[in-house]
Amino acid sequence: MPNQTRHAVVGVGVVGEWHTRAIPEAGGTLAALCDIDPAQTKKAVDKNKYDVPTYTDIKQMLAKEKIDIVHVCVPSGNHLDPVLAAIDAGKNVICEKPIEIKLDRIDRMLEAADKKKIRLAGIFQNRWNPANRALYDAAAAGRFGKVAWAGCFTPWYRTDQYYREGGWRGTWKLDGGGAIMNQSVHQVDLIQWIAGPVKQVSAYAGARIHGEIEVEDTLTCSLQFESGAFGTIMGTTAMFPGGGLRVEIGGENGMAVSENGLKTFQFRNPQSGDEELLKKHAKFDGGGASNPQLSQIWMHVQNIKSILAAWNENRDAETHGREARKAIAIILAMYESARKNGEPVKVNV
């Protein structure tokens, strides 16, 4: 994507600041920053020595600056308004995960983008972890045969202070949930991307150690996929000191595990590159198990680069808006099931 594409970041907190650094690495030009808190913007500007205009109002920024793409990185439950403002101004949008916390709000974004013929894409950077990509490629090639089971696990830890900071984490209104909607959403996306659509869920959830939050810090869920396979999703921020993300899939012809690298990659019918792939990607540390600020941004770079390449070719990105909706539909079904004490709930596709 040529460097003349001009990008603005709305919401310059931890993740928004990652976007400011990822944009030039992905082939774009950072053109403006916007945050309702000028101190957040100043922090990013001072840290990275940016020389770009800053705003506290997105509509004012869109009216004054030449911008091609808007990155929305505000708290999850506030995504709708800046996305709609950018779409209304005719700008393509890259929105952080989760793309929104309610399906009706996501659908409003999708409808607005369709009406204006605007591109909308989400961020699911863990798809660019090479171990996860290896599982996806094997599944897409049918190497597992009939899948028996697939699951994902996010055994992480967050302090009480983490939830107190910012005033929005751990709330239904702005976070949209807890350990699943905020932290595990990436793994939920991966499991449906790799193993296929989820048909039905049965979940239990609660706040095991974080008594101050409204939402869950731990959830466990049984799945039934559209294919007939079974599965599991587990997510928590209550397991000190925090462990590695794990995705596992297996069936009649093989199994594979991604956990801090490609740990297992075995098939009834081996291929010549399997051992080399296993060795090459045996170790990977994405960070974030106990501190989100330790996460690496290079996968964000790859995710954004992929979006820009697709748009440059006049096609939807891999993580386009409707694709980003799928994980949220699964999560909301899990939350409904947990409220009903594990009663099975169908996913609203």
C-alpha positions as CSV (number, residue, x, y, z in Angstrom):
1,M,0.0,0.0,0.0
2,P,1.5,3.3,-1.0
3,N,2.6,5.6,1.8
4,Q,0.3,8.4,0.7
5,T,-2.6,6.7,2.5
6,R,-3.3,9.0,5.4
7,H,-4.4,7.5,8.7
8,A,-6.0,9.0,11.9
9,V,-6.2,7.2,15.2
10,V,-9.2,7.8,17.5
11,G,-8.5,6.8,21.0
12,V,-4.8,7.0,22.0
13,G,-4.6,4.7,25.0
14,V,-2.4,1.6,25.1
15,V,-3.8,-0.1,22.0
16,G,-4.3,3.2,20.1
17,E,-0.6,4.0,20.7
18,W,0.3,0.6,19.2
19,H,-1.7,1.7,16.1
20,T,0.2,4.9,15.8
21,R,3.5,2.9,15.7
22,A,2.1,0.2,13.5
23,I,0.7,2.4,10.7
24,P,4.0,3.6,9.2
25,E,5.4,0.0,9.5
26,A,2.4,-1.2,7.6
27,G,2.9,1.3,4.8
28,G,0.7,4.2,5.8
29,T,1.2,7.8,7.0
30,L,0.1,8.9,10.5
31,A,-1.8,12.1,9.8
32,A,-3.8,13.0,12.9
33,L,-4.7,11.9,16.5
34,C,-7.9,12.2,18.4
35,D,-8.8,11.5,22.0
36,I,-11.3,13.2,24.3
37,D,-8.5,13.3,26.9
38,P,-5.7,15.6,25.6
39,A,-3.3,14.1,28.2
40,Q,-3.5,10.7,26.4
41,T,-2.7,12.3,23.1
42,K,0.1,14.3,24.6
43,K,1.6,11.2,26.1
44,A,1.7,9.4,22.7
45,V,3.1,12.5,20.9
46,D,5.8,13.0,23.5
47,K,6.8,9.3,23.6
48,N,7.0,8.9,19.9
49,K,8.0,12.5,18.9
50,Y,5.1,12.8,16.5
51,D,4.5,16.0,14.6
52,V,0.8,15.6,13.7
53,P,-2.3,17.6,14.5
54,T,-4.3,16.5,17.6
55,Y,-8.0,16.8,18.3
56,T,-10.5,16.1,21.0
57,D,-13.5,15.9,18.6
58,I,-13.6,13.4,15.7
59,K,-16.0,15.4,13.6
60,Q,-13.8,18.4,13.7
61,M,-10.8,16.3,12.8
62,L,-12.6,14.7,9.9
63,A,-13.7,18.2,8.6
64,K,-10.2,19.7,8.8
65,E,-7.8,17.0,7.9
66,K,-7.2,15.0,4.7
67,I,-7.6,11.4,6.0
68,D,-8.2,8.2,4.1
69,I,-8.5,5.6,6.9
70,V,-9.7,6.0,10.5
71,H,-8.5,3.6,13.2
72,V,-11.0,3.4,16.1
73,C,-9.3,2.4,19.3
74,V,-11.6,3.8,22.0
75,P,-13.2,1.6,24.7
76,S,-15.1,-1.3,23.2
77,G,-18.6,-0.1,24.0
78,N,-17.9,3.3,22.4
79,H,-16.9,2.0,19.0
80,L,-20.3,2.7,17.2
81,D,-20.3,6.5,17.2
82,P,-16.7,7.1,15.9
83,V,-17.1,4.3,13.3
84,L,-20.4,5.9,12.0
85,A,-18.8,9.4,12.0
86,A,-15.9,8.1,9.9
87,I,-18.2,6.2,7.5
88,D,-20.5,9.3,7.2
89,A,-17.4,11.3,6.2
90,G,-16.5,8.7,3.5
91,K,-13.5,7.3,5.3
92,N,-12.6,3.6,5.4
93,V,-12.4,2.2,9.0
94,I,-10.1,-0.2,10.9
95,C,-11.7,-0.9,14.2
96,E,-10.0,-2.6,17.2
97,K,-11.4,-5.7,18.8
98,P,-14.1,-6.3,19.7
99,I,-15.6,-4.5,16.7
100,E,-18.5,-3.7,19.0
101,I,-20.1,-5.3,22.1
102,K,-23.7,-5.7,20.7
103,L,-24.8,-7.4,17.5
104,D,-27.4,-4.7,16.7
105,R,-24.6,-2.0,16.9
106,I,-22.3,-4.0,14.7
107,D,-25.1,-4.5,12.2
108,R,-25.7,-0.7,12.2
109,M,-22.0,-0.2,11.3
110,L,-22.2,-2.8,8.6
111,E,-25.3,-1.3,7.1
112,A,-23.9,2.2,7.1
113,A,-20.7,1.0,5.4
114,D,-22.6,-0.9,2.7
115,K,-24.8,2.1,2.1
116,K,-21.8,4.4,1.7
117,K,-19.7,1.8,-0.1
118,I,-17.1,2.1,2.6
119,R,-14.6,-0.6,3.7
120,L,-14.8,-1.7,7.4
121,A,-12.3,-4.2,9.0
122,G,-11.6,-5.4,12.5
123,I,-8.3,-6.3,14.2
124,F,-7.7,-9.9,15.1
125,Q,-3.9,-9.9,15.0
126,N,-3.4,-13.4,16.4
127,R,-4.3,-14.8,13.0
128,W,-0.8,-13.7,12.0
129,N,0.9,-15.8,14.7
130,P,2.5,-18.4,12.4
131,A,1.5,-21.3,14.6
132,N,-2.2,-20.3,14.4
133,R,-1.8,-19.8,10.7
134,A,-0.4,-23.3,10.4
135,L,-3.5,-24.7,12.1
136,Y,-5.8,-22.7,9.8
137,D,-4.0,-23.8,6.7
138,A,-4.1,-27.5,7.7
139,A,-7.8,-27.3,8.5
140,A,-8.6,-25.5,5.2
141,A,-6.7,-28.2,3.4
142,G,-8.8,-30.9,5.1
143,R,-5.8,-32.5,6.7
144,F,-7.6,-33.3,10.0
145,G,-10.4,-35.2,8.2
146,K,-13.6,-35.3,10.2
147,V,-12.8,-33.1,13.2
148,A,-13.7,-34.5,16.6
149,W,-12.8,-31.6,18.9
150,A,-11.4,-28.1,18.9
151,G,-10.8,-25.8,21.7
152,C,-9.1,-22.6,22.9
153,F,-7.8,-21.5,26.2
154,T,-6.8,-18.0,27.6
155,P,-5.4,-18.7,31.1
156,W,-4.4,-15.1,31.9
157,Y,-4.1,-12.9,35.0
158,R,-4.9,-9.3,35.6
159,T,-4.6,-7.3,38.8
160,D,-7.4,-5.3,40.5
161,Q,-5.5,-2.2,39.6
162,Y,-5.8,-3.1,35.9
163,Y,-9.6,-3.0,36.2
164,R,-9.6,0.2,38.2
165,E,-7.5,2.1,35.6
166,G,-9.5,4.1,33.0
167,G,-12.9,3.6,34.6
168,W,-14.3,1.4,31.9
169,R,-12.6,-2.1,32.2
170,G,-14.8,-4.7,33.8
171,T,-18.0,-3.0,33.0
172,W,-20.9,-4.2,30.9
173,K,-21.5,-0.8,29.4
174,L,-18.1,-0.1,28.0
175,D,-16.1,-3.4,28.2
176,G,-19.1,-5.5,27.1
177,G,-17.9,-8.3,29.4
178,G,-14.7,-9.5,31.1
179,A,-12.2,-12.2,30.4
180,I,-14.0,-13.4,27.3
181,M,-15.1,-10.2,25.6
182,N,-11.8,-8.3,26.3
183,Q,-9.0,-10.9,26.5
184,S,-10.3,-14.1,25.0
185,V,-12.0,-12.6,22.0
186,H,-8.9,-13.3,19.9
187,Q,-9.0,-17.0,20.8
188,V,-12.8,-17.1,20.1
189,D,-12.1,-15.7,16.7
190,L,-9.3,-18.2,16.1
191,I,-11.4,-21.2,17.0
192,Q,-14.2,-20.3,14.6
193,W,-11.7,-19.3,11.9
194,I,-9.9,-22.6,12.2
195,A,-12.6,-25.2,13.1
196,G,-15.6,-23.5,11.4
197,P,-18.9,-22.0,12.5
198,V,-20.1,-22.6,16.1
199,K,-23.7,-23.7,16.3
200,Q,-24.5,-23.9,20.0
201,V,-22.9,-23.1,23.3
202,S,-23.3,-24.0,27.0
203,A,-21.4,-21.8,29.5
204,Y,-20.8,-21.0,33.1
205,A,-19.1,-17.8,34.3
206,G,-18.4,-15.7,37.3
207,A,-16.0,-13.3,39.0
208,R,-13.7,-15.7,41.0
209,I,-11.1,-13.3,42.4
210,H,-12.0,-9.8,41.1
211,G,-14.9,-8.8,43.4
212,E,-15.0,-5.2,42.3
213,I,-15.9,-5.8,38.6
214,E,-19.4,-6.3,37.2
215,V,-18.4,-8.9,34.7
216,E,-16.8,-12.3,34.6
217,D,-13.1,-13.0,35.3
218,T,-13.6,-16.7,34.4
219,L,-15.8,-18.5,31.9
220,T,-15.8,-22.1,30.7
221,C,-18.0,-23.2,27.8
222,S,-18.8,-26.4,25.8
223,L,-19.4,-26.0,22.0
224,Q,-21.1,-27.8,19.2
225,F,-19.8,-26.8,15.8
226,E,-22.0,-26.7,12.7
227,S,-19.8,-29.6,11.4
228,G,-20.9,-31.8,14.4
229,A,-17.6,-31.5,16.1
230,F,-17.4,-30.6,19.8
231,G,-15.2,-28.1,21.6
232,T,-14.3,-25.9,24.5
233,I,-13.6,-22.3,25.2
234,M,-12.0,-21.2,28.5
235,G,-11.0,-17.7,29.4
236,T,-9.9,-16.1,32.7
237,T,-8.0,-13.2,34.2
238,A,-7.9,-15.0,37.5
239,M,-5.0,-17.5,37.1
240,F,-1.8,-16.1,38.6
241,P,0.8,-15.6,37.0
242,G,-0.9,-16.2,33.6
243,G,-0.1,-18.8,31.0
244,G,0.2,-19.1,27.3
245,L,-2.7,-19.0,24.8
246,R,-3.6,-22.4,23.5
247,V,-5.6,-23.5,20.4
248,E,-6.0,-27.2,19.7
249,I,-7.8,-29.2,17.0
250,G,-7.9,-32.8,16.1
251,G,-9.8,-35.5,14.2
252,E,-9.6,-38.8,12.4
253,N,-6.4,-37.9,10.4
254,G,-4.4,-35.6,12.7
255,M,-4.1,-33.1,15.5
256,A,-2.3,-29.8,16.1
257,V,-1.6,-27.5,19.0
258,S,-0.6,-23.9,19.1
259,E,0.7,-22.7,22.5
260,N,3.6,-20.3,22.6
261,G,4.6,-21.8,19.3
262,L,3.6,-24.8,17.3
263,K,3.7,-27.6,19.8
264,T,2.0,-30.5,17.9
265,F,1.5,-30.9,14.2
266,Q,1.0,-34.6,13.4
267,F,-1.0,-36.3,10.6
268,R,-1.8,-39.7,9.4
269,N,-0.4,-38.7,6.1
270,P,2.7,-36.5,6.8
271,Q,3.8,-34.0,4.2
272,S,7.4,-33.1,3.4
273,G,7.2,-29.6,5.0
274,D,5.6,-30.7,8.3
275,E,8.8,-31.3,10.3
276,E,10.4,-28.1,9.0
277,L,7.3,-26.1,9.9
278,L,7.2,-27.6,13.4
279,K,10.8,-26.8,14.0
280,K,10.6,-23.3,12.5
281,H,7.6,-22.2,14.7
282,A,8.3,-24.2,17.8
283,K,8.7,-21.1,20.0
284,F,6.7,-18.0,20.0
285,D,6.0,-15.5,22.8
286,G,3.3,-13.0,22.1
287,G,3.2,-11.6,25.6
288,G,0.2,-10.3,27.4
289,A,-0.5,-13.2,29.8
290,S,0.0,-11.0,32.9
291,N,0.4,-7.5,31.4
292,P,-1.2,-6.3,28.2
293,Q,1.6,-3.7,27.6
294,L,4.0,-6.6,27.0
295,S,2.2,-7.7,23.9
296,Q,4.1,-7.3,20.6
297,I,2.9,-5.0,17.9
298,W,4.3,-6.8,14.9
299,M,1.2,-8.9,14.5
300,H,-0.8,-5.6,14.5
301,V,1.5,-4.5,11.7
302,Q,0.8,-7.7,9.7
303,N,-3.0,-7.4,10.3
304,I,-3.0,-3.8,9.2
305,K,-0.7,-4.5,6.2
306,S,-3.1,-7.3,5.1
307,I,-6.1,-4.9,5.3
308,L,-4.3,-2.2,3.3
309,A,-3.2,-4.7,0.7
310,A,-6.8,-6.0,0.3
311,W,-8.3,-2.5,0.0
312,N,-5.6,-1.5,-2.5
313,E,-6.8,-4.4,-4.6
314,N,-10.4,-3.3,-4.2
315,R,-11.5,-6.4,-2.1
316,D,-12.6,-7.0,1.5
317,A,-9.9,-7.7,4.1
318,E,-9.6,-11.1,5.7
319,T,-10.9,-9.5,8.9
320,H,-13.7,-7.6,7.3
321,G,-16.6,-6.4,9.4
322,R,-18.9,-9.4,8.9
323,E,-16.0,-11.7,9.7
324,A,-15.2,-9.7,12.9
325,R,-18.9,-10.0,13.9
326,K,-18.7,-13.8,14.2
327,A,-16.6,-13.9,17.4
328,I,-18.9,-11.4,19.1
329,A,-22.0,-13.5,18.2
330,I,-20.4,-16.6,19.9
331,I,-19.4,-14.5,23.0
332,L,-22.9,-13.1,23.4
333,A,-24.4,-16.5,23.1
334,M,-22.0,-17.7,25.8
335,Y,-23.0,-14.8,28.1
336,E,-26.7,-15.6,27.6
337,S,-26.1,-19.3,28.4
338,A,-24.1,-18.3,31.6
339,R,-27.0,-16.1,32.7
340,K,-29.2,-19.2,32.2
341,N,-26.9,-21.4,34.3
342,G,-25.5,-23.3,31.4
343,E,-28.6,-23.7,29.3
344,P,-27.7,-24.4,25.6
345,V,-28.0,-21.3,23.4
346,K,-27.7,-21.1,19.6
347,V,-25.3,-18.6,18.1
348,N,-26.9,-15.7,16.3
349,V,-25.2,-15.8,12.9
